[in-house]
């Protein structure tokens, strides 16, 4: 069934659109858009606590924080990102994006 199973009804559509808006910003890979993506990810997590992609969006924000070194602790950024990816996997461990994200983040714990 893939990701569509999480986006049923009007609430599901709103969640999907919010997450897509955040994805657009986070993948621009600059600090300004990453901070906008953080706000949108927070909204998505509030609106859609059962949607793994909301947690993955916030994990991407923290991963960007690692690369930009914008939080003062790269290790904290990686640990938060890994925690969020693990929450996404706890909701559905069959989805490929969270698994790939986790695999790419874990080696960075040795910052």
C-alpha positions as CSV (number, residue, x, y, z in Angstrom):
1,X,0.0,0.0,0.0
2,X,2.9,2.4,0.5
3,X,2.6,5.9,1.9
4,X,-1.0,6.5,0.7
5,X,-2.4,4.5,3.6
6,X,-1.5,7.4,5.9
7,X,-3.3,10.1,4.0
8,X,-7.0,9.2,3.9
9,X,-9.8,11.9,4.1
10,X,-9.4,15.7,4.4
11,X,-7.1,15.5,7.4
12,X,-4.9,13.1,5.4
13,X,-4.8,15.4,2.4
14,X,-3.9,18.4,4.7
15,X,-1.1,16.2,6.3
16,X,0.2,15.2,2.8
17,X,0.3,18.8,1.6
18,X,2.0,20.1,4.8
19,X,4.7,17.4,4.6
20,X,5.2,18.1,0.8
21,X,5.6,21.8,1.6
22,X,8.2,21.0,4.3
23,X,10.0,18.6,2.0
24,X,10.3,21.3,-0.7
25,X,12.0,23.5,1.8
26,X,14.2,21.0,3.6
27,X,15.7,19.8,0.3
28,X,16.8,23.3,-0.7
29,X,19.6,22.7,1.8
30,X,20.1,26.2,3.1
31,X,19.8,27.4,6.7
32,X,16.9,29.8,6.0
33,X,14.7,27.3,4.3
34,X,15.7,24.6,6.9
35,X,14.3,26.8,9.6
36,X,11.1,27.3,7.7
37,X,10.9,23.5,7.2
38,X,11.4,23.1,11.0
39,X,8.3,25.2,11.6
40,X,6.3,23.2,9.0
41,X,7.5,19.9,10.4
42,X,6.4,20.9,13.9
43,X,2.9,21.7,12.5
44,X,2.9,18.4,10.6
45,X,3.8,16.4,13.8
46,X,1.0,18.2,15.6
47,X,-1.5,17.6,12.8
48,X,-0.4,14.1,11.9
49,X,1.2,12.2,14.8
50,X,0.5,8.9,13.2
51,X,2.2,9.6,9.9
52,X,5.7,8.4,9.7
53,X,6.7,10.9,7.0
54,X,6.1,13.8,9.4
55,X,8.8,12.4,11.7
56,X,11.0,11.8,8.7
57,X,10.6,15.4,7.7
58,X,11.8,16.6,11.1
59,X,14.6,14.1,10.9
60,X,15.7,15.7,7.7
61,X,15.7,19.1,9.4
62,X,18.0,17.8,12.1
63,X,20.2,16.2,9.6
64,X,20.5,19.5,7.8
65,X,21.4,21.1,11.2
66,X,24.2,18.6,11.4
67,X,25.6,19.7,8.0
68,X,25.1,23.4,8.7
69,X,26.5,23.0,12.2
70,X,23.7,25.4,13.2
71,X,22.8,24.0,16.6
72,X,26.2,24.1,18.3
73,X,26.2,20.3,18.6
74,X,26.4,18.1,15.6
75,X,26.1,15.0,17.7
76,X,22.9,16.3,19.3
77,X,21.5,17.0,15.8
78,X,22.4,13.4,14.6
79,X,20.9,11.8,17.7
80,X,17.7,13.8,17.3
81,X,17.5,12.8,13.6
82,X,18.0,9.1,14.5
83,X,15.4,9.2,17.2
84,X,12.9,10.7,14.8
85,X,13.7,8.1,12.1
86,X,13.2,5.4,14.7
87,X,9.8,6.8,15.5
88,X,8.9,6.7,11.8
89,X,10.0,3.1,11.6
90,X,8.0,2.3,14.8
91,X,4.9,3.5,12.9
92,X,5.7,1.4,9.8
93,X,8.9,-0.5,9.4
94,X,8.2,-1.5,5.8
95,X,8.7,2.0,4.4
96,X,12.0,2.4,2.5
97,X,12.7,6.1,3.1
98,X,13.0,5.9,6.8
99,X,15.2,2.8,6.6
100,X,17.6,4.5,4.1
101,X,17.6,7.7,6.2
102,X,18.5,5.7,9.3
103,X,21.3,3.9,7.5
104,X,22.7,7.2,6.3
105,X,22.6,8.9,9.7
106,X,23.9,6.2,12.0
107,X,27.6,6.5,11.0
108,X,27.5,10.2,11.8
109,X,27.1,9.5,15.5
110,X,30.9,9.4,15.7
111,X,31.2,13.2,15.1
